[in-house]
Amino acid sequence: MSRNLFDKVWESHRVGALPTGQDQLFIGLHLIHEVTSPQAFGMIAERGMKVLYPERSFATADHIVPTTSRKRPFEDPEAEAMLVELERNVKLHGISFFDFASGRQGVVHVVGPELGLTQPGMTIACGDSHTATHGAFGAIAFGIGTSQVRDVLATQTLALDRPRVRKIDVRGSLGKGVGAKDLILYIMAELGVEGGLGYAYEYSGEAVTSLSMEGRMTLCNMSIEGGARSGYVSPDATTYDYLKGRPYSPGAADYDRAVAWWQSLASGPDASFDDEKVIDADVIEPMVTWGINPGQGLGVGARMPRLADLPAERREGARKAYEYMGLAEGAPIAGTKIDVAFIGSCTNGRIEDLRAAAAIARGRKVATGIRALVVPGSMQVDAAARAEGLDRLFSEAGFEYREPGCSMCLAMNPDKLRGREVSASSSNRNFIGRQGSPTGRTLLMSPTMVAAAALAGEVVDSRSF
């Protein structure tokens, strides 16, 4: 049996074995934002060190950026201080910075791929847990902590435990109105939020290869929510077509040679894996979470599980979820009232996501009393949306169309839930307090489902639109 993509990429970047039993891995691309980098820059400054390979690091601002006004200084002094520190350090070390003036600012996991920085066969690290997004291109991408950001800045390497590799074979086809967000929520509901511990996930099968690059990014983005260290899809023609002509992609003279190399990295039909799971795509319907972790989800036509029917190891978590969410076991998830609708984030803030939501919103109105936000994932996504008139379409329907940023995904900015509000969110986490209110409640779903909920004022099957 041949090697899978993960093993090929790991071995090609492995510097050596460490006494700890870990491998020292060279990191080909390091992405930086304003929240986890200031302390890391401070750590290397204390040691009198410089960034070893500044040309391999790229920075943007996303987490703390207000989506209503970019006027400096920001109203939040802490947010302003973070951005000032990032600006100072990228200038000091000669790191490329996609700021507001560049026209390329945005959520780090949207910006990297759309500029062609993310490419097959790379090792990629970023001080953000959803770095697995970049695995959609056949890269091995890790979210890292601040001390590891320091290590990459100083040495361009990381000390890592090598995970096992699990193949998730998604057979059959996703039905009409069912997409990548529904697929990953279904996988987590099946395998659990700890099901991927110690593993990297390779997503394969007809339902995966038929996804667009945007869909694959959504799929890989939430691998971490299922406990996996990373997630990826082997590169194919869809990958190569997406990357061609992007600013940091190989130029025309080198592109065919690059594609030949990328093709050699893909897992072959006889590739070996440590474990395999089979998922039937035909049974998946639009998904909604009902609890306080992304694995507590179900199809929009289903009823919330009864505690007695759950495996013993999931009952206590479900009990806590029902207590916090104020939902009742055995009740249908459809019809659950919402207060806020949020479309955006590194999971679902790309142009394809906005187009899908706009198709639902076109010619309709947001329900009375619902606060609905649409936040593009980058300045380039925003420009494309405005060129297509999507900003006007959303505004006419009653959505607030905002400037690019992370926004209400984690609410490290003014976009927050208030009190016990219930949010229909296209983001990636429904943890307690995640969207800015310690008592706020989050229902994760796809952009089309969020748009439908905004119009209905409650959870509803988007296919009815």
Secondary structure as the mmCIF struct_conf table of DSSP 4:
data_model
#
loop_
_struct_conf.conf_type_id
_struct_conf.id
_struct_conf.beg_label_comp_id
_struct_conf.beg_label_asym_id
_struct_conf.beg_label_seq_id
_struct_conf.end_label_comp_id
_struct_conf.end_label_asym_id
_struct_conf.end_label_seq_id
STRN STRN1 SER A 2 SER A 2
HELX_LH_PP_P HELX_LH_PP_P1 ARG A 3 ASN A 4
HELX_RH_AL_P HELX_RH_AL_P1 LEU A 5 HIS A 13
STRN STRN2 ARG A 14 ALA A 17
TURN_TY1_P TURN_TY1_P1 PRO A 19 THR A 20
BEND BEND1 GLY A 21 GLY A 21
HELX_LH_PP_P HELX_LH_PP_P2 GLN A 22 GLN A 22
STRN STRN3 ASP A 23 PHE A 26
BEND BEND2 GLY A 28 GLY A 28
STRN STRN4 LEU A 29 ILE A 32
TURN_TY1_P TURN_TY1_P2 GLU A 34 THR A 36
BEND BEND3 SER A 37 SER A 37
HELX_RH_AL_P HELX_RH_AL_P2 PRO A 38 GLU A 46
TURN_TY1_P TURN_TY1_P3 ARG A 47 GLY A 48
BEND BEND4 LEU A 52 LEU A 52
HELX_RH_3T_P HELX_RH_3T_P1 PRO A 54 ARG A 56
STRN STRN5 SER A 57 THR A 60
TURN_TY1_P TURN_TY1_P4 HIS A 63 ILE A 64
BEND BEND5 THR A 67 THR A 68
HELX_LH_PP_P HELX_LH_PP_P3 LYS A 71 LYS A 71
BEND BEND6 ARG A 72 PRO A 73
HELX_LH_PP_P HELX_LH_PP_P4 PHE A 74 PHE A 74
BEND BEND7 GLU A 75 ASP A 76
HELX_RH_AL_P HELX_RH_AL_P3 PRO A 77 HIS A 93
TURN_TY1_P TURN_TY1_P5 GLY A 94 GLY A 94
STRN STRN6 SER A 96 PHE A 98
HELX_RH_3T_P HELX_RH_3T_P2 PHE A 100 SER A 102
TURN_TY1_P TURN_TY1_P6 GLY A 103 GLY A 103
STRN STRN7 GLY A 106 GLY A 106
HELX_RH_AL_P HELX_RH_AL_P4 VAL A 108 GLU A 114
TURN_TY1_P TURN_TY1_P7 LEU A 115 GLY A 116
TURN_TY1_P TURN_TY1_P8 PRO A 120 GLY A 121
STRN STRN8 THR A 123 CYS A 126
BEND BEND8 GLY A 127 ASP A 128
HELX_RH_3T_P HELX_RH_3T_P3 SER A 129 PHE A 137
TURN_TY1_P TURN_TY1_P9 GLY A 138 GLY A 138
STRN STRN9 ILE A 140 GLY A 143
HELX_RH_AL_P HELX_RH_AL_P5 THR A 146 THR A 155
BEND BEND9 GLN A 156 GLN A 156
STRN STRN10 THR A 157 LEU A 160
HELX_LH_PP_P HELX_LH_PP_P5 ASP A 161 PRO A 163
STRN STRN11 ARG A 164 ARG A 171
BEND BEND10 GLY A 172 GLY A 172
HELX_LH_PP_P HELX_LH_PP_P6 LEU A 174 GLY A 175
TURN_TY1_P TURN_TY1_P10 LYS A 176 GLY A 177
HELX_RH_AL_P HELX_RH_AL_P6 ALA A 180 LEU A 191
TURN_TY1_P TURN_TY1_P11 VAL A 193 GLY A 198
STRN STRN12 TYR A 199 SER A 204
BEND BEND11 GLY A 205 GLY A 205
HELX_RH_AL_P HELX_RH_AL_P7 GLU A 206 THR A 209
TURN_TY1_P TURN_TY1_P12 SER A 210 SER A 210
BEND BEND12 LEU A 211 LEU A 211
HELX_RH_AL_P HELX_RH_AL_P8 MET A 213 ASN A 221
HELX_RH_3T_P HELX_RH_3T_P4 MET A 222 GLY A 226
TURN_TY1_P TURN_TY1_P13 GLY A 227 GLY A 227
BEND BEND13 ARG A 229 ARG A 229
STRN STRN13 SER A 230 TYR A 232
HELX_RH_AL_P HELX_RH_AL_P9 ALA A 237 LEU A 243
TURN_TY1_P TURN_TY1_P14 LYS A 244 GLY A 245
TURN_TY1_P TURN_TY1_P15 PRO A 247 TYR A 248
BEND BEND14 SER A 249 SER A 249
HELX_LH_PP_P HELX_LH_PP_P7 PRO A 250 GLY A 251
HELX_RH_AL_P HELX_RH_AL_P10 ALA A 252 LEU A 265
BEND BEND15 ALA A 266 ALA A 266
HELX_LH_PP_P HELX_LH_PP_P8 SER A 267 GLY A 268
TURN_TY1_P TURN_TY1_P16 PRO A 269 ASP A 270
STRN STRN14 ALA A 271 ALA A 271
BEND BEND16 ASP A 274 ASP A 274
STRN STRN15 ASP A 275 ASP A 280
HELX_RH_3T_P HELX_RH_3T_P5 ALA A 281 VAL A 283
STRN STRN16 MET A 287 THR A 289
BEND BEND17 GLY A 291 ASN A 293
TURN_TY1_P TURN_TY1_P17 PRO A 294 GLY A 295
BEND BEND18 GLN A 296 GLN A 296
STRN STRN17 GLY A 297 GLY A 299
TURN_TY1_P TURN_TY1_P18 VAL A 300 GLY A 301
BEND BEND19 ALA A 302 ALA A 302
STRN STRN18 ARG A 303 ARG A 303
HELX_LH_PP_P HELX_LH_PP_P9 MET A 304 ARG A 306
HELX_RH_3T_P HELX_RH_3T_P6 LEU A 307 ASP A 309
BEND BEND20 LEU A 310 LEU A 310
HELX_RH_AL_P HELX_RH_AL_P11 ALA A 312 MET A 325
TURN_TY1_P TURN_TY1_P19 GLY A 326 GLY A 326
TURN_TY1_P TURN_TY1_P20 GLU A 329 GLY A 330
BEND BEND21 ALA A 331 ALA A 331
STRN STRN19 PRO A 332 PRO A 332
BEND BEND22 ILE A 333 ILE A 333
TURN_TY1_P TURN_TY1_P21 ALA A 334 GLY A 335
STRN STRN20 LYS A 337 LYS A 337
BEND BEND23 ASP A 339 ASP A 339
STRN STRN21 VAL A 340 ILE A 343
HELX_RH_AL_P HELX_RH_AL_P12 SER A 345 ASN A 348
BEND BEND24 ARG A 350 ARG A 350
HELX_RH_AL_P HELX_RH_AL_P13 ILE A 351 ALA A 361
TURN_TY1_P TURN_TY1_P22 ARG A 362 GLY A 363
HELX_LH_PP_P HELX_LH_PP_P10 VAL A 366 ALA A 367
TURN_TY1_P TURN_TY1_P23 THR A 368 GLY A 369
STRN STRN22 ARG A 371 VAL A 374
BEND BEND25 GLY A 377 GLY A 377
STRN STRN23 SER A 378 SER A 378
HELX_RH_AL_P HELX_RH_AL_P14 MET A 379 ALA A 387
TURN_TY1_P TURN_TY1_P24 GLU A 388 GLY A 389
HELX_RH_AL_P HELX_RH_AL_P15 LEU A 390 ALA A 397
TURN_TY1_P TURN_TY1_P25 GLY A 398 GLY A 398
STRN STRN24 GLU A 400 TYR A 401
BEND BEND26 PRO A 404 GLY A 405
HELX_RH_3T_P HELX_RH_3T_P7 SER A 407 CYS A 409
TURN_TY1_P TURN_TY1_P26 LEU A 410 LEU A 410
BEND BEND27 MET A 412 PRO A 414
TURN_TY1_P TURN_TY1_P27 GLY A 419 ARG A 420
STRN STRN25 VAL A 422 SER A 425
BEND BEND28 SER A 427 ASN A 428
TURN_TY1_P TURN_TY1_P28 ILE A 432 GLN A 435
BEND BEND29 GLY A 436 GLY A 436
TURN_TY1_P TURN_TY1_P29 PRO A 438 THR A 439
STRN STRN26 ARG A 441 LEU A 444
HELX_RH_AL_P HELX_RH_AL_P16 PRO A 447 ALA A 456
TURN_TY1_P TURN_TY1_P30 GLY A 457 GLY A 457
STRN STRN27 GLU A 458 GLU A 458
HELX_RH_3T_P HELX_RH_3T_P8 SER A 462 SER A 464
#
